Amino acid sequence: MQFDDTRARAALRQLFDTAVAAADPRVVLAAHLPPKPAKGRCIVVGGGKSAAVMAAALEDAWPDVAMEGVVVTRYGHAVPTKRIEVIEASHPVPDANSERGAQRLLAAVRGLGPDDLVIALMSGGASALLAAPAAGLTLADKQDINRALLACGANITEMNAVRKHLSAIKGGRLAAAAAPARVVTLAISDVPGDDPAVIGSGPTVPDRTTFAEARALIARYGITPSPAVTARLAQDADETPKPGSLPHTEFRMIATPMMALLVAAEAARGLGLTPLILGDALEGEAKEMGIVMAGIARSIRDHGQPIAGPAVLLSGGETTVTLGAGPYGHGGRNTEFLAGLAVALNGAPGIWAMAGDTDGVDGMDEVAGAILAPGTLARLRAQGLDARAMLAGHDSHSLFKSVGDLIVTGPTLTNVNDIRAVLIG
């Protein structure tokens, strides 16, 4: 079965849309709820790009339960709710609403008793959206360190290890504030390995990292923090709650990258493609991963190894983009991956690709990702554009915008990290 340009593009977009739909909280949340509370209060708190729609799904699932609370989501990601307040804030760099929302969550869970139930709704983006500075820090301190972490090439686990030790809510501190109430966390994973302690920097999860590790990461990436952050990271006595210290908590994963990839793989079979899932937790420099994927795709096309075509390579996880001193253009890790793949393939026939962030935001722009085709480089050259130069300048959004191949979804209201698909026809 042959794939031409039209059919390949349609297949790739269908795989992305299928993966996103599989993680819709309105579809998956109800099956993971605990028993309804028999007595006591039901307090709902949450943070992340999916927090509002998760709250709405909870209200729909428990129409007869008296509940109250507040969740914080990204601007443009709110949905109507009846009993749970929704606050919108900034992502990926926190703002005043991020701080106000985090403080509201902490206030909502204080003073509860053992008969009370806290439902915590966590998803990707909560780290920035819930910004409660630790004692001695300001929001400006948090904003500065957040920008530095985003630019230095640190992975999400490393970034969150630092964030936890600068926060009054992350690293299990929200759950500690809720004790002795029972805390049940429902989470959508957007992190490699689905580590509960990394999702949203784990506000309800014991923390294995330490101040010493946070200091080492700051040094490793050459970050110069503010004097207040330096002083805070030296306070080893004020450690985050460690494993075994939060016995009143429970964690339930309602959607993960692998779940989405498995659904996409089944959809690929229905399209006449043989899927190969390479993993749900791939990390590394985005453009370098593009080079690796190009080699695997060529092997399938030329040798039928490791699988025979027509086939699609599926992967998830979160790559990184290390920014130099600049100047640089507009881009994100998914389009940077595709730009690296494009340069490595150099117009090789019979290979198409798609990469996108399932939350609809790749980098700082309202762009989910893009589609790469065999003719992409030729179309760029016809406009006098150089893919290598644009890749070097981290201008991958502009690259794919110039050929009309950006994927723009708007807020998807879910987030199971990135989905990459390389189709060999």
Secondary structure, DSSP 4 states (H G I P E B T S, - for coil): ----HHHHHHHHHHHHHHHHHHT-HHHHSGGG--PPPSSS-EEEEEESTTHHHHHHHHHHH-TTS--EEEEEEETT-----SSEEEEEE-SSS--HHHHHHHHHHHHHHTT--TT-EEEEEE-TTHHHH---BPTT--HHHHHHHHHHHHHHT--HHHHHHHHHTTBSSTTTHHHHHHTTSEEEEEEE--SGGG-TTTGGG-TTS-----HHHHHHHHHHTT----HHHHHHHT-GGGPPPPTTS-TTEEEEEEE-HHHHHHHHHHHHHHTT-EEEEEEEEE-SBHHHHHHHHHHHHHHHHHH--SSPSSEEEEEEE--B----SS---S--HHHHHHHHHHHHHTT-TTEEEEEEETTS-STTSS--EEEE-TTHHHHHHHTT--HHHHHHTT-HHHHHHHTT-EE-----S----EEEEEEE-
